[in-house]
């Protein structure tokens, strides 16, 4: 017998409550939905028959996705046609695109073929609607994106030089303060179903503390993108809760506060000694270092034409997360991550629109990357 629309809605309400807290009794579920305990028992039986829960204890089928948490914003970028003069207007190009560290990472993962969910917040405005639609089109599950009724969607304004390298940028991300620890805590059970969690330090201090020092850190691997020198300081006291931290040299210097004569490996050793499990240190044109307590890998991209370096770090992080989640060995993870970054550097957009696993594999095959092991 077909279920009525009203019954189907009640069944989905029951399933949503079980997903959020599988330890509730049938009576507690009944109180939440406003139906009888016996009705809940009937819906549970149907959900078991459908395979949406696995019987006793409301065990849910094992999830197979990556959760990405953090910033989602609209990028506005400008690039002059030639080197300009400070205080003067220069002819060039201006364009608008979806952006935000977490959003870019999620979009890259989805284009690589990974089941990916984005937990972020946008304003209830035209830019927010456009941003969510564009993110959905890239293949990301946006069901966890929240709408704020008052604050505008976050915006990032960047001015690149005539070669495509970022000169300076301004970001309005007041909205991020609304992604509180409670927002994550209310979704704890859902997040625990993720194979991997990737977060950026656009998140507020208390949210990062809950993510990296709370119950989720005991059960889930968490990758963190440092974002900037000021924002990476939010995780200084929670390094032990991070599986992999992606930072550049300036961010490493801010975290470790070592002398200006310190070498990259000095910063890496300091971070590992203070509880970090693994670090991906970007040295710009001098390559990258991937290190943990047992192994240090260094690599550098072959010479390529850079069209725009915005988003390359996000692609690097997405490639590393993809490789780790598919059990690539560390060398393979690093090679794949650098391939993602290279393809993005050669695109005008912050997300390479043709990015795919096959294209990355093809690029790394035709552009061999030398990966060295050092002490």
C-alpha positions, 0 to 999 in steps of 0.5 A: 500500500502506498504511503500518503504524503502526510505519512511520508513526511512523518516518516522522514521526520522520524528518520531525521530525528534518529540521524540527529540522536540515535539514542532517543527512545521511541517515546522521546521521538514520538514527543518530538514529532507529535505522534504516538509511540506505536506510530513511531514503532511503525515508521521505524519498522518501515525504515528498517524494511527500506534499509534506511536504518539497520534495526535494533539501536537505530544503526544507520547505514555507513556514510561515505562522504567528506564534510567540509566546514568553513567559509563560503563567499563571493570572490570579486577579483581584478587584474590589471593589463600591465603594471599599474601605479599606486593611487591611479586607475589601471585598465584590466579585468574584473570578475565575480566567482564563487569562493571561500576556502571551505567552499573551494575545497568542497567544490574541488573534492566534488569535481574529483568525484568525491561525495562531499557535503559543505557546512557553511553559512550564507546570507538570505540575499541574491549573492547567497542564493547564487553562491549556493546554486553554483556550489550545487552545480559543482556536485557538492551536497549543500543541504547543510548550508545555513541561511542567515536572515540579516547579515550579508553573504561574505565577500572577498575582494582581491587585486592581483598583479598583471602576472596573476599573483595576488597583490592585496585583498580585503574580506568581509566575513562577519557572517562566519561568527554565526557558525558557532560551536552550537551549530556543529554540536547540533550536527555532531552525529551527522559529522561523525558519519563523515570519512573525513572532516576538512575545516578552515580557520575562518571558523570562530575560536569556540567552534574550532575549539569544539571541533578540535578538542571536543568529542568529535576529535576523538572519533574523526580525522580532521584536516585544517587549512590555516587560511592566514597568519592571524586566523591560524593562531586560533588553532595554536592550542589545539594542534593535537586535535588536527590530523593534517594542517596546511599552512604557508611559511608565514603562517608557520612563523606566526604559529611557532614564533621562532626566530627569523633565522629559523628554517622551514624544517625548524618550524615543522619540528616545532609543530610536530613536537607540540602535538600536530600529527602531520603538516603540509607546508607550502613554500610558494615557488620553492615547493612544498613539504609534507611531514609527520613524525616518521617521514619528510617529503619535499616536492616542487612543481615543474615550470608552468604558466601561472594564470591566477594563483587564487584557489591553488592552495585550496586545490592543493588541500582538496587533492591531499584530502582526496588522496588520503581518503582513498588510501594513497600512500604519502608520495601519491597524496603529495603528487596528486595534490600538486597536480590539482594545484597546477591545473588550478594555477593555469585557470582564470577561476579559483576552481578549475572547471575541468578538474577531474581525477583522470585529468590530474592523473594525466597531468602528473604523468606528462609533468613528472614531479620529483618527490624527495625523502629527507630527514 
